[in-house]
Amino acid sequence: MKTFFFFILFALLFPLISSAQNNAEEVDSSFKDANTIVLPIVFFIPETSWAFGLAGNYKFRRSPSSKPSQINLGGAYTLNKQILSYLSYRLFSLDNRWWWEGEFGYYDYVYDFEGVGFTNRFPLNKFFTTFPEIKTKLTYEVAKDYFVGLGYYYANYRSVSWLSEDIYNYDIVGVEGATLSGLQVVAATDKRDNIVFPRKGSYTELKFFSHKDFLGSEFEYQKIQMDYRKYFPIGKSVLAFQFFSETNIGNTPFQDLAKFGGAKVSRGYQRGAYRDQNMQVVQAAFRFPIVWRISMAVFGSVGTMSDQILQYRDSELLWAGGTGIRFAADTKDQLNIRFDVGFGKNSLEYYFTIGEAF
């Protein structure tokens, strides 16, 4: 029953996309604008041993006036028999009015956990879990650059085990596993000149999630996310800003709390090293060309977390910063392969991926 709601949603969304495609302008059969990138994945940590895999990106336009659609596929297998796999997509109809994006993933992996918030922290623990994850949303342009839509989120954290059983001495929601299932309402404005590598304009997105028992969710809670981005051209360079906020209300399991760090928000911290009910982050990046297809970026961020909305008496400021180099695999939309080095509070992280953080 838990996956039933996803298939219902898919059945509703797919005809809408097909209809949008059929009603849009005819495709010029001679038009071709596609680009494929494939990257190797190799890494080693004690919990996984060596891991090997591939990540790929396929970018295309359906017509000269269409926004660029993307499909990303990646997977890795470790010598400890662990799996990381995902398929993500961002698809536009011919007339750009329908926007469908999401991700399907399956993970059998190990993750770090150091507690919730700033006050309820303890020595580093690790949890091993297997879970499928589904994220999908469909929006429609109701007016120029204004989109509204619906989405769905599902994750089933099975077979959760901990490196140290001391974790059971703490009051952590979801410590024995969690099934999550929630609907999403989305509103967004997109005034960027390019969605792959914006040089000017802005983007604003507001999401409201509701996880309920009748949807198959083991825990009931609500989530509100706000994402605002602004871009300023400076010659051939770009100065980019982002404000990201997440608020959770209700009985949120630790797996779906607001997570600090990662390849997109506050590079320099491992994703989830800090997590809590509420999070606010401001970050900036200066991206500038070097030579040929090579460019660089310097970036920084500051953020905080709390267990109560707009109450930060026990919170700290978490600073992060770093730099990275880019290679433009696609010069038309500036689709970059990026390698970043970020540092945070007593941490140093590396990121090798496709596309900018924001």
Buried (B, 14 or more C-beta within 10 A) or exposed (E): EBEEBBEEBBEEBEEBBEEBBEEBEEBEEEEEBEBEBEBEBEEEEEBBEEBEBEBBBBBBBBBEEBBBBBBBBBBBBBEBEBBBBBBBBBBBBBBBBBBBBBBBBBBBBBBBBBBBBBEBEBEEBBBBBBBBBBBBBBBBBEEEEBBEBBBBBBBBBEEBEBBEEEBEEEEBBBBEBBBBBBBBBBBBBBBBEBBBBBBEBBBBBBBBBBBBEEBBBBBBBBBBBBBBBBBEEEEEBBBBBBBBBBBBEEEBBBBBBBBBBBBBBBBBBBBBBBBBBBBBBBBBBBBBBEEEBEBBBEBBBBBBBBBEEEEBEEBBEBBBBBBBBBBBBBEBBBBBBBBBBBBBEEEEBEBBBBBBBB
